Amino acid sequence: VDFQNDVAPMLTAMCATAGCHSGAQAAGGLSLTAVKTQHYSDAYESLLGPGDKSASGFQYVDALGYLARKSFLAEKILGKELDAAGKLTAPCPPAGSPALSEAERLTLLRWIEFGAAWQGAPLP
């Protein structure tokens, strides 16, 4: 499972295109667009950005420990508290919005646990 081929298309279709996680008013300050950046994409860099809601000093994904349980993103998409440092106040997506399928949620969790790689092997 890698970001570019498996995760990005799903996030673009379900999260950014729906309008929740795009533009200046992106929900939770998390932009999940496919806009290319100098190194990767807006979505990838947003998910792996520094912060205190997940383990290892990341905001949304525990990219060093490879633990979905310690990733705030996992708590948001599953709608329950796990072991991430961030406090879950509401699941994602909000009520009334299309939800990720079980297969899509598993893809995101596997991506984290397989190293949160852009493409192929985990980043050094």
N, C-alpha and C positions, 0 to 999 in steps of 0.2 A: 504494500500500500504506500503510495507516495502522494504528495500534495498536488503536484501539477496535473497528474493524470486521473486521480481518484477523488480527491477532496475538493479542489478548486471548482470544478464544474458544478458540483453539488451546491457548494456555498454560493456561487454566483446565481444559480437558478433559484434556490430556496430563500436565501438571506439578503443578497444585495439587490437582485432584480425586484424583489417584493418591496424594496424601499426602506426596510428597517435598518440595514447595515450598509448604507451608502450615503455619500454626500457629507456636507458639513454638520448635519444633525444626526449622524449615525447613532443608533441606539447603543447606550453604554460606552460611547466613544470608540466603538469597534467597527471599523470599516472593513468590509469583506469583498471589495470589488476586485476584479481581475486586472485592474490598471497596473501596467508594468512599472516597476521602480528601477533604480540603478542596478540592484542585484537580483531581486526576485519579483514579487508582486505586492500590491497593497495589502491584500488579505493575509498572505504568509507573514509579512513583516509585522502586521498588526497582532496576529495570534502569538507570535514569538517575541513580542516586544517586552522590555523590562517592566517589572511591576511586582506587586506583593500579594496577588490573589492566588497564585499557584506556587508550587514548590520550586526551588532552584533559582528564584529571583525573576520569574516570568509572570506576566499578567494573566494569560489565558491557558497556556500549555506548559506542562513540566517537561521541557525539551532536553533536560540533562538527565533526569531520573527515569524518563520514559514510563511514567506512571499516570495512567488516566485518572486513577483515584485521587491524585494530588493536583489535578488540572481543573481550574475553574470552568473551562469549557465543558468538561464532562458533567459537572454539576448542573450547568445551565441546560444542556440538552437532555439530561436525564430527569431534571426537575427535582433533584434531591441532594441533600448534603452528603458529601463523601469525606475526603481528607484534605481538600484544598484549603488554603488559608482564608480565601475570600468567603464572605457570608452571602449565602444565596437568599436573595430577597424576592425573586420571581424567576420562573423557568423561562426558557426561550424555545420556541416562539411564544408570544403572548396568546391568551385565549382568543379564539376566533381566526387566528392565522393558520395557514397550512403547516402541519408538523412534519418533521423528518420521519421517514419510515424506519422501522426497526433495522433494516439493512443499512440505511444511511447512517444511523446512530452508531452501529457497529463499525462501519468504515471509519468514522471519525475516531472512535476509541482505539481501533487497531492502528490507525496512523500514529497516534500518540505513543502507543506501546511499542511500535516498531521503530521509534526514533524520531518521529515528526520530520521526516526527510522531505526536502523539496522534490527531489527525483532520485530514486535509487537508494543508495546507502545514506545513513544519518550524516548530518553535518559534523565536521570535526569540533 
